[in-house]
Amino acid sequence: RDKIRVVPIGIDLTRFRIMDRGLARAGWGFGSAEKVIMFVGRLEIEKDIGFLIEAFRLVLKQLPNARLVLVGDGRDRRRLEDLATDLTPRNVMFMGAQKPDRVPEILNCADVFTLCSLYEGSPNTIKEALACGVPVVTTEVGDVAQVIRDGTIGRIVPKDTTEYSKAIVDILSDEDVDGT
């Protein structure tokens, strides 16, 4: 046991880095006043994006300029689009799968990154978001507690839509958190 050491997968910090947020947002069509809440990953049941959409409904009540951006594709996309039918494309944007070299720039458009999977190992997307200067709201899953310093670079919250949405609103409303 003393000879075993777990080394989580790393990320390429030459690709995932802080970029000019205004330039990135303009390039991808996001307004400077929008509060961009982002998820990057597979749109599959185990990622529990339905939970995120429900939490986002609560965020919208407090921050009408918020926008949920889902980057990725998967078997659950159609169900998720149906779940978000009453929300306009202005509120929820399905970006589909993107080329890997575009993801760092897309992440730099976000004001907060979200993860609410049912299970994970060591989610790289959290590390990538943090490397881009984006605070994270996540549930307690995988090794996130080893990566996120709760309250400093993100929040780890229980799997409850009210608490999850409150953590997102708190980060988006915190004048000290600017993603850099």
Secondary structure, DSSP 8 states (H G I E B T S, - for coil): -TT---------TTTSS---HHHHHHHHT--TT-EEEEEES---GGG-HHHHHHHHHHHHHH-TTEEEEEEB--TTHHHHHHHTTTS-TTTEEEEE---GGGHHHHHTT-SEEEE--S--SS-HHHHHHHHTT--EEEES-TTHHHH--BTTTEEEE-S-HHHHHHHHHHHHH-TT----
